[in-house]
Amino acid sequence: MRIGITCYPTYGGSGVVATELGIELAALGHEVHFISYSQPFRLSGRDDGIFYHEVPVSSYPLFEFPPYDLALASRMAEVAEFNQLDLLHVHYAIPHSVSALLARQMLAGGGRRLPFVTTLHGTDITLVGLDRCYLPIIRYAIQESDGVTSISNYLMEKTITGFDVTREIEVIPNFVNCDVYAPIKDEAKRAEARKRLAAPGDAILMHLSNFRPVKRVVDVVKIFALVARELPAQLIMVGDGPDRSAAEWLAHDLGIHARVHFVGKLERVNELLPLADLLLMPSELESFGLAALEAMACKVPSIGTRVGGVPELIDDGVTGLLYPVGDVEAMALGALELLRDRERLNAMRDAGRKTAQKRFCSSLVVPHYVRYYESVLEKAG
Ligand code: GMT
């Protein structure tokens, strides 16, 4: 198939999923064309079968807001025409599904069919999309999509109730490449690599996100402070975003800044994750929680919150520990109990890896997308 993919190319789970999907599809022999305003950050170099098309957005003094969605629709139609695309797959409904709808209509006039699939990821449904200024058009674009997928049952249900959507939505969970996200099997090698981050014997806690308010990075620092009071530990903060400075200030105020390391945005998080003992994900809301899945595949259990789609991913007490939002004391206590009980921690590490392999491995989930594309193409005629 020749597939056009549109996503937010900057830091964020939906862009990561879209990019990894494109890479996996290309590896299966499909031709993938990314269409977005900049190259997706995990797309390094030119892999075989992958092409990138930038969307130029010209400005004009009259425009207070340059119309990206229109420029995107034009580019989608052009790319589809020039490269004989079979379908478009847009990630995050706002505004991508609306642009795809326009592109489909533009090409229909010339007799070319361009069905599109919308994948719903999170705040496009649970927050931004519910804003009255977007809701009617997003609802329309979801209804009109040739196919709609959601990354969790939770998000599918939210779409039906929040948007009064009557069409079918296919739940296709997020996935991880279990060969790329994998534990370091040789314990001596792992111990040696951990020395980059911490003294031998120190626990390593990690957080990975785009540091938006929904991620509650300040809670991450609070949890760590309680843990670090009891045992030697280091916190590695991977990513960047609006709440980074608040977290940095708190680490200074609490006098733990020497043990809290803000390493910024990293391209190869798969190299860092296996070095951690635990991932902290105290989010306000997660429709899925991709970072926790990536960590699970690397045998790193998460201390997280019982919100949204997280319980569909993390089996509380088996592959991680879940708590109410904001309960930093309980999360710290849970982390301490695991760090002090190596047997329980190891059982959780193994169970997490097994779950990632059995339910969320790209080798299982990507074919699900391919089958779904085929059914959409068949219905589109
Ligand atoms: O919905 C968002 O806030 C953005 C989106 C993103 O691009 O990071 O995050 C969502 O999609 C991820 C990938 O599917 C999920 O792992 C996240 O749980 C989800 N975020 C929220 O639901 C807050």
Residues whose N, C-alpha, C, O or C-beta is under 5 A from the ligand:
A	BS01	GMT	G12 G13 S14 G15 V17 H121 G122 T123 D124 I151 V214 L285 E286 S287 F288 G289 L290
